[in-house]
């Protein structure tokens, strides 16, 4: 192997590790923004979503997402079960920048992200086994089918002006966001969230955890976006790092200003979600934007997060971590922004972006709604009132994350 191939492949493996770290960020963020009595449950879901995503992706997802040229321009294709090493798989014959195994593993790390997004939105009242069944079906089928439409050479990639989604504002983040919306709608709000027409805050138990989670996600996003260059091209990777960084920073400021105006508060959770909103927003066009474009996209994304959180609360959509606002709303915004800013900006590109947004949205929302509905009438999707009140840690896992803390509280009231 020559030095350039080795360098490219090494960067792709490093990017894979960075994306893997994002799953720790999701776990920490969701834990911090939910109640202490549900901590084990949150961590358990995050510890099982990734393995389910990896195993379904190796068994069939990878070949469902990348079925080959025979299915170019289509809606569905399948290249068979398992990994099938092609000629030159690991010596530069498969791809000029990386090996077959590196390609698989980088793509596999993306696969579980969609269900992780759903985990936060349905937290504190969803049945564990039902959620895991949902994850298996949604990540195993819906995510790779939609990914094939663009990244696998499907119909969105063969439009007259191809739909563009560099690293997944739509194909990863809104895929999770649409499913989160469907799940929350069927589950209903947490008990005590909306009382007598008023919105009652249910604060998370650890702002330090939430903050650490966001910075882990920001850190991992350099692999998420930077790895999507699919090589170690110094100019393009550097550009993507700059646009990713500036959009995240601008998202924080956009959320800060908007929260001061809208809710009259320096709300840490809004700023944290503003950072994530900026990152989601830039993901679709991180390689096409300049510095000013990235800042504008991030500022608007940060503002949208705050407005979306307030809006969903007003219509009684209870999302404990703001996942729908961050991943769905900002995913849609970032995808549209490709047609408004940067090198691809044009009216025709906006039309293609809208086609992608609508087609992915309809398919993912309908699929998720169907899966959750079937689970609702069979296994059930919501825990009992008693379990929700006592906490899912005891009801689903027979353990507590903070046993000493609960022991001290019980002693005080005994």
C-alpha positions as CSV (number, residue, x, y, z in Angstrom):
1,X,0.0,0.0,0.0
2,X,1.3,3.5,-0.8
3,X,1.6,6.2,1.9
4,X,-1.5,8.2,0.7
5,X,-3.8,5.2,0.9
6,X,-2.5,4.4,4.3
7,X,-3.0,8.0,5.5
8,X,-6.5,8.1,4.1
9,X,-7.4,4.8,5.7
10,X,-5.9,5.8,9.0
11,X,-7.9,9.0,9.1
12,X,-11.1,7.1,8.3
13,X,-10.4,4.7,11.2
14,X,-9.8,7.7,13.5
15,X,-13.0,9.3,12.4
16,X,-14.8,6.0,13.2
17,X,-13.5,6.1,16.7
18,X,-14.7,9.7,17.1
19,X,-18.2,8.7,15.9
20,X,-18.2,5.9,18.4
21,X,-17.4,8.4,21.2
22,X,-20.6,10.2,20.3
23,X,-22.6,7.3,21.7
24,X,-21.1,8.1,25.1
25,X,-22.1,11.7,24.6
26,X,-25.7,10.7,23.9
27,X,-25.7,8.5,27.0
28,X,-24.3,11.2,29.2
29,X,-26.6,14.0,27.8
30,X,-29.8,12.0,28.1
31,X,-28.8,10.9,31.6
32,X,-28.2,14.4,32.7
33,X,-31.5,15.8,31.3
34,X,-33.7,13.1,32.9
35,X,-34.6,12.3,36.5
36,X,-32.2,10.3,38.6
37,X,-34.8,7.6,39.2
38,X,-34.5,6.7,35.4
39,X,-30.7,6.8,35.1
40,X,-30.1,3.1,34.8
41,X,-32.8,2.8,32.2
42,X,-31.3,5.6,30.0
43,X,-27.8,4.0,30.3
44,X,-29.2,0.6,29.5
45,X,-30.9,1.8,26.3
46,X,-27.8,3.5,25.1
47,X,-25.7,0.5,26.0
48,X,-27.9,-1.8,23.9
49,X,-28.8,0.5,20.9
50,X,-25.3,0.5,19.6
51,X,-24.8,-3.3,19.7
52,X,-28.2,-3.8,18.0
53,X,-27.3,-1.2,15.3
54,X,-23.9,-2.8,14.7
55,X,-25.2,-6.4,14.5
56,X,-28.2,-5.6,12.2
57,X,-25.9,-3.5,10.0
58,X,-23.4,-6.4,9.5
59,X,-26.1,-9.0,9.0
60,X,-28.1,-7.1,6.3
61,X,-28.0,-3.3,6.8
62,X,-24.8,-2.6,5.0
63,X,-25.9,-4.5,1.9
64,X,-29.3,-2.9,2.1
65,X,-27.8,0.6,2.1
66,X,-25.2,-0.1,-0.5
67,X,-26.8,-2.8,-2.8
68,X,-24.6,-2.0,-5.9
69,X,-24.9,-0.3,-9.2
70,X,-27.6,-2.6,-10.4
71,X,-30.1,-0.7,-8.2
72,X,-28.9,2.8,-9.1
73,X,-31.8,5.3,-9.2
74,X,-34.2,3.0,-7.4
75,X,-36.0,2.9,-4.0
76,X,-34.8,-0.5,-2.8
77,X,-32.0,-3.0,-3.4
78,X,-30.2,-5.8,-1.5
79,X,-26.8,-7.3,-2.1
80,X,-27.2,-10.3,0.3
81,X,-26.6,-11.1,3.9
82,X,-23.4,-10.6,5.8
83,X,-20.1,-9.1,4.6
84,X,-18.8,-10.3,1.3
85,X,-15.2,-9.3,0.7
86,X,-14.8,-8.0,-2.9
87,X,-11.6,-8.3,-4.9
88,X,-9.0,-5.9,-3.5
89,X,-11.0,-5.4,-0.3
90,X,-8.1,-4.4,1.8
91,X,-5.3,-3.3,-0.6
92,X,-6.7,-0.3,-2.4
93,X,-8.6,-2.2,-5.0
94,X,-12.0,-1.6,-3.2
95,X,-11.6,2.1,-2.8
96,X,-8.7,4.5,-3.5
97,X,-9.0,5.9,0.0
98,X,-9.9,3.1,2.4
99,X,-10.5,-0.6,2.8
100,X,-13.7,-2.5,2.7
101,X,-13.6,-3.2,6.4
102,X,-13.0,0.5,7.2
103,X,-15.9,1.5,5.0
104,X,-18.2,-0.9,6.8
105,X,-17.2,0.1,10.3
106,X,-17.4,3.9,9.6
107,X,-20.9,3.5,8.1
108,X,-22.0,1.1,10.9
109,X,-21.2,3.7,13.6
110,X,-23.8,6.0,12.0
111,X,-26.5,3.3,11.9
112,X,-27.4,3.3,15.7
113,X,-27.5,7.0,16.0
114,X,-31.1,7.2,14.7
115,X,-32.5,5.0,17.5
116,X,-30.3,6.8,20.1
117,X,-32.1,10.1,19.1
118,X,-35.5,8.3,19.7
119,X,-34.3,7.1,23.1
120,X,-34.1,10.6,24.6
121,X,-37.4,11.7,23.3
122,X,-39.4,8.8,24.7
123,X,-37.4,8.6,27.9
124,X,-38.9,8.1,31.4
125,X,-42.1,6.3,30.3
126,X,-41.4,3.8,27.4
127,X,-41.3,0.1,28.0
128,X,-37.7,-1.2,27.6
129,X,-38.4,-4.3,25.6
130,X,-40.8,-2.5,23.2
131,X,-38.2,0.1,22.6
132,X,-35.5,-2.5,21.8
133,X,-37.9,-4.2,19.4
134,X,-38.5,-0.9,17.7
135,X,-34.8,-0.3,17.5
136,X,-34.2,-3.6,15.9
137,X,-36.8,-3.0,13.2
138,X,-36.2,0.7,12.6
139,X,-32.4,0.7,12.5
140,X,-32.3,-2.6,10.7
141,X,-34.7,-1.6,7.9
142,X,-35.8,2.0,7.8
143,X,-32.4,3.7,8.2
144,X,-30.5,1.7,5.5
145,X,-33.4,1.9,3.0
146,X,-33.5,5.7,3.3
147,X,-29.7,5.9,3.3
148,X,-29.7,4.0,0.0
149,X,-31.9,6.6,-1.6
150,X,-28.9,9.0,-1.6
151,X,-25.6,7.4,-0.4
152,X,-26.3,4.1,-2.0
153,X,-27.1,5.6,-5.4
154,X,-30.9,5.6,-5.1
155,X,-33.4,7.9,-6.6
156,X,-32.5,11.0,-4.6
157,X,-29.0,10.8,-6.1
158,X,-30.3,10.6,-9.6
159,X,-32.6,13.6,-9.6
160,X,-31.8,16.2,-12.4
161,X,-30.2,18.3,-9.6
162,X,-29.2,15.6,-7.0
163,X,-30.4,15.9,-3.5
164,X,-27.4,16.8,-1.3
165,X,-26.7,15.6,2.2
166,X,-23.0,15.5,3.0
167,X,-23.1,13.8,6.4
168,X,-26.7,13.3,7.3
169,X,-28.8,16.3,8.5
170,X,-31.7,14.4,6.9
171,X,-30.4,10.9,6.3
172,X,-29.3,10.4,10.0
173,X,-30.7,13.2,12.2
174,X,-34.2,13.7,10.8
175,X,-34.5,10.0,10.3
176,X,-34.2,9.8,14.1
177,X,-36.3,12.9,14.6
178,X,-39.3,11.7,12.7
179,X,-39.3,8.5,14.6
180,X,-39.0,10.4,17.9
181,X,-42.0,12.5,17.0
182,X,-44.1,9.4,16.1
183,X,-43.1,7.7,19.4
184,X,-43.9,10.7,21.6
185,X,-47.3,11.2,19.9
186,X,-48.3,7.6,20.6
187,X,-46.8,7.5,24.1
188,X,-48.2,10.7,25.4
189,X,-46.6,13.0,27.9
190,X,-44.9,12.1,31.2
191,X,-47.3,12.2,34.2
192,X,-47.3,15.6,35.8
193,X,-45.9,17.4,32.8
194,X,-49.1,19.2,31.8
195,X,-51.5,20.0,34.7
196,X,-54.6,22.1,34.4
197,X,-53.5,23.5,31.1
198,X,-50.1,24.6,32.5
199,X,-46.7,23.3,31.5
200,X,-44.7,22.0,34.5
201,X,-41.0,21.7,34.2
202,X,-39.5,18.3,35.1
203,X,-35.8,19.2,35.4
204,X,-33.0,16.8,34.7
205,X,-30.9,15.6,37.6
206,X,-27.4,16.5,36.4
207,X,-26.5,19.6,34.4
208,X,-22.8,18.5,34.6
209,X,-23.6,15.2,32.9
210,X,-25.6,17.0,30.3
211,X,-22.8,19.5,29.6
212,X,-20.1,16.8,29.4
213,X,-22.4,14.9,27.0
214,X,-22.7,17.9,24.6
215,X,-19.0,18.5,24.6
216,X,-18.4,14.8,23.9
217,X,-20.9,15.0,21.0
218,X,-19.2,18.2,19.6
219,X,-15.8,16.4,19.9
220,X,-17.2,13.3,18.1
221,X,-18.8,15.5,15.4
222,X,-15.3,16.1,13.9
223,X,-15.3,12.4,13.0
224,X,-19.0,12.5,11.9
225,X,-18.4,15.4,9.5
226,X,-14.7,15.2,9.0
227,X,-14.9,11.4,8.2
228,X,-17.6,12.1,5.7
229,X,-15.0,13.6,3.4
230,X,-14.1,9.9,2.9
231,X,-10.4,10.7,2.7
232,X,-7.7,12.7,4.5
233,X,-7.8,15.4,1.9
234,X,-6.1,18.2,3.9
235,X,-8.0,21.1,2.4
236,X,-11.5,19.6,2.5
237,X,-11.1,18.1,6.0
238,X,-9.8,21.4,7.3
239,X,-12.8,23.3,5.8
240,X,-15.2,20.8,7.3
241,X,-13.6,21.2,10.7
242,X,-13.9,25.0,10.4
243,X,-17.6,25.0,9.3
244,X,-18.5,22.4,12.0
245,X,-16.8,24.4,14.7
246,X,-18.3,27.8,13.7
247,X,-21.8,26.4,13.3
248,X,-21.7,24.9,16.8
249,X,-20.4,28.1,18.3
250,X,-23.0,30.2,16.5
251,X,-25.7,27.7,17.6
252,X,-24.9,28.4,21.2
253,X,-25.1,32.2,20.7
254,X,-28.3,31.9,18.7
255,X,-29.9,29.9,21.5
256,X,-28.6,32.2,24.2
257,X,-30.0,35.3,22.5
258,X,-33.3,33.7,21.6
259,X,-33.9,32.2,25.1
260,X,-33.3,35.6,26.6
261,X,-36.0,37.1,24.3
262,X,-38.5,34.2,24.4
263,X,-38.3,32.7,27.9
264,X,-36.4,35.6,29.6
265,X,-33.8,33.2,31.0
266,X,-30.1,32.3,30.7
267,X,-31.1,28.6,30.2
268,X,-28.2,26.2,30.1
269,X,-30.2,23.5,28.5
270,X,-31.1,25.8,25.6
271,X,-27.5,26.8,25.0
272,X,-26.5,23.1,25.1
273,X,-29.2,22.2,22.6
274,X,-28.2,25.2,20.6
275,X,-24.7,23.8,20.1
276,X,-26.2,20.5,19.0
277,X,-28.7,22.3,16.7
278,X,-25.8,24.2,15.1
279,X,-24.0,20.9,14.5
280,X,-27.0,19.2,13.0
281,X,-27.7,22.2,10.9
282,X,-24.2,22.3,9.3
283,X,-24.0,18.6,8.7
284,X,-25.8,18.5,5.4
285,X,-23.5,21.1,3.8
286,X,-20.4,21.2,5.9
287,X,-18.1,20.8,2.8
288,X,-20.0,23.4,0.7
289,X,-20.0,26.4,3.1
290,X,-17.7,29.3,3.9
291,X,-17.2,30.6,7.4
292,X,-19.9,33.3,7.2
293,X,-22.4,30.7,5.8
294,X,-21.6,28.3,8.7
295,X,-22.1,31.1,11.3
296,X,-25.5,32.1,9.8
297,X,-26.7,28.5,9.6
298,X,-25.6,27.9,13.2
299,X,-27.2,31.1,14.5
300,X,-30.6,30.3,12.9
301,X,-30.4,26.7,14.1
302,X,-29.8,27.8,17.7
303,X,-32.8,30.1,17.5
304,X,-34.9,27.4,16.0
305,X,-34.1,25.0,18.8
306,X,-35.5,27.4,21.4
307,X,-38.6,28.2,19.4
308,X,-39.2,24.6,18.7
309,X,-38.8,23.5,22.3
310,X,-41.4,26.1,23.3
311,X,-43.7,25.2,20.4
312,X,-43.7,21.5,21.2
313,X,-44.4,22.1,24.8
314,X,-47.4,24.3,23.9
315,X,-48.9,21.5,21.8
316,X,-48.2,18.9,24.5
317,X,-45.4,17.0,22.7
318,X,-43.3,16.0,25.7
319,X,-39.6,15.5,24.7
320,X,-37.5,15.4,27.9
321,X,-34.2,16.1,26.1
322,X,-35.3,18.3,23.1
323,X,-34.3,15.6,20.6
324,X,-37.1,16.5,18.2
325,X,-36.2,20.2,18.2
326,X,-32.5,19.5,17.7
327,X,-32.5,16.6,15.3
328,X,-35.7,17.0,13.3
329,X,-36.2,20.7,13.2
330,X,-32.5,21.6,12.7
331,X,-32.1,18.6,10.4
332,X,-34.7,20.0,8.1
333,X,-33.2,23.5,8.4
334,X,-29.7,22.3,7.6
335,X,-30.9,20.3,4.6
336,X,-32.7,23.4,3.2
337,X,-29.7,25.6,3.9
338,X,-27.7,23.7,1.3
339,X,-29.9,25.4,-1.3
340,X,-29.7,28.8,0.4
341,X,-26.0,29.1,1.2
342,X,-22.6,28.0,-0.1
343,X,-21.4,26.6,-3.4
344,X,-24.7,24.8,-4.3
345,X,-27.1,27.6,-3.5
346,X,-29.9,27.8,-6.2
347,X,-33.6,27.6,-6.6
348,X,-33.3,24.2,-8.3
349,X,-31.2,22.9,-5.4
350,X,-33.9,24.0,-2.9
351,X,-36.5,22.0,-4.9
352,X,-34.3,18.9,-4.7
353,X,-33.7,19.4,-1.0
354,X,-37.4,19.7,-0.4
355,X,-38.0,16.5,-2.4
356,X,-35.5,14.7,-0.1
357,X,-36.9,16.2,3.1
358,X,-40.5,15.3,2.2
359,X,-39.8,11.8,0.9
360,X,-37.6,10.8,3.8
361,X,-40.0,12.4,6.3
362,X,-43.1,10.7,5.0
363,X,-41.5,7.3,4.8
364,X,-39.8,7.5,8.2
365,X,-42.7,9.0,10.1
366,X,-45.2,6.5,8.6
367,X,-42.8,3.6,9.3
368,X,-42.1,4.6,12.9
369,X,-45.8,5.3,13.6
370,X,-46.7,1.8,12.2
371,X,-44.0,0.0,14.3
372,X,-44.9,1.9,17.5
373,X,-48.7,1.3,16.9
374,X,-48.2,-2.4,16.4
375,X,-46.1,-2.6,19.5
376,X,-48.7,-0.5,21.4
377,X,-51.5,-3.0,20.7
378,X,-49.3,-6.1,21.3
379,X,-46.6,-5.6,23.8
380,X,-47.6,-2.2,25.0
381,X,-45.3,0.7,24.8
382,X,-45.9,2.6,28.1
383,X,-44.9,1.5,31.6
384,X,-47.6,1.5,34.4
385,X,-48.4,4.5,36.5
386,X,-46.6,2.9,39.5
387,X,-43.4,2.2,37.5
388,X,-43.3,5.7,36.1
389,X,-43.8,7.2,39.6
390,X,-41.2,5.0,41.3
391,X,-38.8,5.2,38.4
392,X,-37.9,2.8,35.5
393,X,-34.6,1.9,37.2
394,X,-36.6,-0.2,39.7
395,X,-39.5,-1.2,37.5
396,X,-37.4,-2.3,34.5
397,X,-34.0,-3.2,36.0
398,X,-34.5,-3.8,39.8
399,X,-31.6,-1.5,40.6
400,X,-30.8,2.1,41.2
401,X,-28.0,4.3,39.8
402,X,-27.6,6.1,43.1
403,X,-28.6,3.6,45.9
404,X,-27.0,5.6,48.7
405,X,-28.9,8.7,47.7
406,X,-32.2,7.0,47.7
407,X,-31.4,5.2,51.0
408,X,-30.7,8.6,52.7
409,X,-34.0,10.0,51.3
410,X,-35.9,7.0,52.6
411,X,-34.3,7.3,56.0
412,X,-35.3,11.0,56.3
413,X,-38.9,10.2,55.6
414,X,-39.1,6.9,57.6
